[in-house]
Amino acid sequence: MSKKIILTINPGSTSTKIALYSSNDVVFLKNIKHTSEELDKFEKICDQYEFRKDIIVKELIFAHIDINTIQAIVARGGLVKPIPSGVYEVNERLKEDLKAGIQGQHASNLGGLIADDLIKQIPGAKAYIADPVVVDELDPIARISGHPNFQRFSIFHALNQKAIARMHALAIGKIYEEMNLIVVHLGGGVSVGAHKNGRVIDVNQALDGEGPFSPERSGTLPAGDLVKLCFSGQYKEKEILKMITGKGGFVAYLGTNSAYEVEQKANAGEADAIMIQEAMAYQVSKEIGAMCAVLEGKVDAILLTGGIAYNKTFVNYVKSKVGHIATVGVYPGEDEMRSLAMNGLRVLEGDTELRVYE
């Protein structure tokens, strides 16, 4: 069987990852980091489109990759309508909703748009998204917020959480759909999901308003104080939204969105860095405890993943808080690129049915 050439694109809040796969084998991988200074010049995330696309093209040229060999481009999905888990070919309706950001603005919105643009230069290639951040499997009771004017909804790192959960199940000879897991994605954003028999029945809305703070997000804030700030006349709406997503968390407290930089400062004994890093780990631990309650204490494992899972001090703090609940497995980094590629491979080999975004 001939090898299938697949390009994967994963725009994150602080990076753009690209990889080229020859069927199951990765032949090129690049993690392009973006500083706060680079991104601050763009008023809206959608304004970053040309910036990120041009960087991808330059990296492919620099790596001497012949784009004409690419058969599929699979991108991380964005903030479109709540949809079932699966693979979707990029169509006009999907592009419209990605551009509009109908559930909010996030860098992942750019993935499908860039993929669609790139395939215009490659005869026969197709553009897809897979397991976007809006995969929605919440139990009805998890949608209740506390006031009928507000409803909780599902926005989280679905692609990485699902990939890590399946990887863990395979590694221990079990079936993901028969396990109860708490999966924690620790990156530019933080999501903590309760996986019950293959469904994420509850998860914090990790984009702009729930759960632990992260390198650049404020997480859950005191509601009354937030309302007072909104009506204080001191800030415009977009400035407050930026406080919540983009300039919250580490950025607000320590002036950087680099978790590695904070880790280095904490290791060097800087008191502020130690306190804020520990506070984030503390909040992550509390959210894990909440998801333990959702699963009625029946937890097969707690899985920590994402870039911050490389931080042993952070991980050990979380283990000290939640290790009594279940075994804590650590999968540093992300398996999103391989997961995207495998979704593309299944499509090219006819092993999965494409879903249509409507």
N, C-alpha and C positions, 0 to 999 in steps of 0.2 A: 504494500500500500504506500502511495507517495506521501511525502511529508506535507503537512498543511502549514502554511506560513501565516502567522497571526500577530498583529501588532496590538498591544494593550496600552490604554491611556488611563491614568488615574490622577485627576487634578484634586489635590487636597488643599486645605486652608493655608498651608505654609510650604507646599511643595507640588511639583508635577512629576509623577513617575511614569516612565515609559519602558516597555519591554517588548522584545521580539522573540517569538517562540516558533520553533520548528516542531510541530506536533507537541509532544510532551517536554521537549528540551528547550530551555531558555538559551538563546544565543547572544542576546544583548539586553542589558539592564542598566537603566540610568535613573537616579533619584536627583531631580533638579530642585535645589532648595531656593526659596524666595524669602528675602528678609522683609521686615516690616517697612523699611524705607522704600524698597522696590514696589510694594503693593499699595502703600499709602497714597501714591500719586494717582490711583484710580478711585473715582468717587463710588462706583458700583462694581460689584464682582463681574457683571457682564462686560464691563469696560476692559477687563483683563484678557478678553478673547484673543485679540491679535497678538498681544504680548506673549501669551502662553503658546499659541499655535506656532509663532515664529521660532520660539525656543525649541520646540519639538522638531520642526523641520531642520533647523541648524544642527541639532544633535544627530539626526538620522544621516545627514550629509557628512558630518564629521566622522561618523562611524562607518562610512562607505556602504551604507545599506541601500540596495536597489529596491525602491518602493514598488516597482512594477511586479515584484514577486509576491507581494502581500495579497492574501486572498480574503482576509477579514480583519476589520479593526473593531475591537471590543472595548468599550469605554465604561467607566464607572457611571452609573445612573445618577440623576440629580433629583431636585425637588419638584417632581411632577405630581400627578394625582396619586392617591394611595392605590397600589396595584399588587396583585399576587406575585410571589417570587417566581423568577424565570428569566428568559432571554427575549428581548424585544428588538426587532429591526427598527432603525431610526426612520421615522416617516415624518410627513409635514406636521401632523398634529403634535407629535412628540417634540419637534423642534420649536413649534410655537410656544408650548408650555415650558420648555427649558429656557427660552429667551425671556418669557414673562416672569419666570420664577413664581409660579402660581401658589407654591407653599413656602416661598422665601428664597432668599439669595444665598447660594453656597457655591464654592468653586466646582463642586461635582456637576453643576448645571452645564459647565463648559465642555464636559467630556464628549457627550453625544454630538454636540455642535461641531467640535473640532474633528471628530471621526468622520462625520458626514462631509465636511469640507475636503478632507484629505482623500476620500475615496473618489472624488470627482476627477482626480488626477490618475486613478488606477483602474484600468479597464477590468470589469468583472468583479471587483471587490465590493463587499457589503459592509455596512456600519451597523453595530449593535450596541445595546446596553444590557447589563445583566445585574440582577439583584440590587436595584437602586436603593438609596437611603430611605425611600418612602414605602418599602415593603411593609405591609400592614397585616399583622396577625393577632392584634390585641383582643383579649377577652372583652366582652361588652362592659363588664364592671370596671375594667381598667380605664375606660374612656371618661368615667365620671370625674369631674374636677372638684366640685364643691359649690358650683354656681352654674345654672343652666345657660348662661351667656358664654360660658367657656367650656370647651371639650378638650380633653387630652387626646393627642394623636401621636402616631408613630413616625418619628424621624430618627434614624440611628445608623450605625455603621453595619448595615445588614450584610454586605458582601463579605467583610472580614469576619464578623461574628459567625456567620454560617459556615465559612470555610474552615475556621479554627475549630468549631464544634464538630464538624464532620471529620477533620483530621485527628482530633483527639479520640473520637469514637473508633475510628479505624485503627489507631495505634494500640488501643487496648482490646481490640477484637469485639467491640460492641456496635450496635446500630444506633445512629444519632436519633432516629425517630422513636427509640425506646428508652431514651435517657432524659433526666432532669439536670440541666446545667445552668450555671450563672456565668455568662461570658462578659468580660470587661475589656472594652477597647480604650486604650490609653494613648491618645495622640493629640493633635491640635484641638480636638474635641474629645469628650469622654462620654461613652454610653455603657450602661450596665443593663444587660438583658436577661430575663428569666425565660429559658428555653425549656418547654415542656413537651416531650414527645414530638420534637421536630418543629414546633411553633414557638415564636417569641410572643408569649402571652402578655408580657408587660415589659416596658423599657422606658427609661427617662427620655424625654424629648430633648435630644442632645444638641440641637442647633442653636436655640436662642432662649432658653428659659427654664430648664429643669436640671436637677441633679448636681453633681460635683462641679466646681470650677475647673478650668483647664488652662493650658498655656495662654489662650487668648479669649476664653469665654468666662462669663461671670457665674454661670449656673443659676441655681435658685437664689433669689435675692429677697430681702424682707419686703413684702408686697406694699405695706403702708408707706414705708420710706420711699419706695420706688414711685408710687403715685404722687407723693409730695414733691419729689424731684421733678417729675414731669410737668407739674403745674407751678413750679417755682419761678418760671420765666428766665432762668439762668441758662437753659439749654434748648436747642432745637431738637425736633424729633429724631433726625438722623444722627445727632450727636449722642443721644441716649441709646439708640439702637446700637451704635458703635461701641458704647460702654459695655453692652451686653454681649455682643459678638464682634470680636476684632480687637478691642482694647480693654477687655476684662482679664481676669485671672492673672497670670504671671506678668503680662504686659502692664496691667494697672499697678500691681504691687512692686514689680522689679524692673520694669522698662524693657523687657525682652520677651519674645515669643519662643525662645529656644529653651526647651526643657533640659537639653544637654548643658547649656551655659549655666542654668540654675543649679543643676547637679554638681557641676565643677565648683561653683561658688560655695555651695553647701559643704562639699568635701573639704574645701579650704577653710571652713570654719566661720563663714560669714553668717551672722546671726539671722538677718532678715531672710536670706535664702533658705536657711535651715527651717525657720518657722513656716514660711509659705509652702515649701515643698512638703513638709509634714502635714500642714493643714489640708492640702489637696489629697494626700494619701488618707487622711482621717475621713474626709468627705466621701471618698471612693469606698472606704470600708463601711460607712453608714449606709450607702446605697446598696451594697452587697447584702447587708443585713435586711434591708427592706425587701429585696428580691427573694431572700431566703423565706421570709414570711409568705410571699406570694406562692412559693412552691411548697408551703406547709412544712418546711423543714426537711423535705425529702430532696436532698441535693446530692447528685452523684459526684460532681466536681465543680470547682470554681476555676475558670480559665482566664488568665491575664495575658493580654496581647497588645500590640501597638508598640510604637517606638519607646515609650517611657517604661515598658516592661524590661528594657535593658538595664534600668537603674536598680541595682541590687538593694540600695538603702530603701528606696520607695517600696519595692516588692516585699522586702522583709518586714516593713512596717505593716503593710496590708495583711501579710500572713499572720503577724502577731495578733491582729484584731479579729480575723475571720477564719483562721486555720482550724478552729474547733467545729466549724460548720461542716466542712468537707475538705478533701484533698485539694490543694491549690496547685494547678498546673500552669507553667509559665511558657508562653510561646512568643518570645520577643520579636518585634518587627511585625510585619503584616504578610499575609499570604494572599492578598487581594489580586496581585498581578497574575499569579498562577491560576487563581480561581476564575478570573476573567478569561484567561487563555483556554482553560478547560471547558468553559461554557461555549466559547467560540469553536473549539474543536468538536464538541458534541453536535453543534449545528452543522458544521461542514461535513461531518461523517454521518449525518442523519439520525443521530442517537437521541435527539430531543426535538420537541415540537416548538416552533417559534410562536411566541405570543404576539398579538397585535394590539398596539396602544391605540385606544379610541377616546 
